[in-house]
Amino acid sequence: MRAFNGVPQLDIDISRSDESGAHAWMTSICGPHDLSVARPGHIGFRHVGRVLNTATIGYIEYGTDAQIAVDELAHFDNFCISLPVAGSQELTLPGRSIFSDQNTGCIIAPFQAQRLSMDKLCKKIQLTLPSALLQEKLEHLLGRQVSARLEFSPTIDATSGASGNWWGLIKYYLNESPLGLSAFGKMHLAAEIESIIVKSLLFSQPSNYTDELIKASEKAIPPHIKKARAFIELNAKYELSLEDIETAAGISRY
């Protein structure tokens, strides 16, 4: 990735007060789109974050009411996943609209016509993940090549379940890690973090590959672990000893 001065960079700390500057920067991050704002010459755009390996993670705000429109379907080739930490946004897809606030994130998917409207108070976490990256990790997890495009549910819960845990992971990397964003400075570490983020997203967010991913993950679990898990679930109301679990699993510590 290159900043406006052409210097390669890993850190992102971009501020723009004009619509064209904000639009040019976000086009370089997400892909071609249209941007319209309430006051074109008076915006408070800010993007702070980090390039991982091929993905980006960070915070974005426009400081004014803004709308993003994706129409160049053949060239918009990223998943843009966002969650407001302040304000709200609304994703409009053919036939439906999704309200997004601190409790609910949304996903702008590649190759789809869509609109994202943000209010002036909207400041959000955003991840931009290339579709090729997700396909690579998906194929690795499934152990085969895939032909059908990956399609996520466009709503991603931030309060509970697996997707809530995923957002917790993202917030940890952004805010609570002892090294913070500086942890991404080592490229090998950045690639590992990127892989963890993508693989955990594939397992936590419903998609057209969810059932197959679950089956593939079950196959990867050793038989004695499956036996132990089944025994614990069946006898959860009883007090179990480690020896009981070992016997059920057919293994021994010794």
Disulfide bonds with the S-S distance in Angstrom:
none
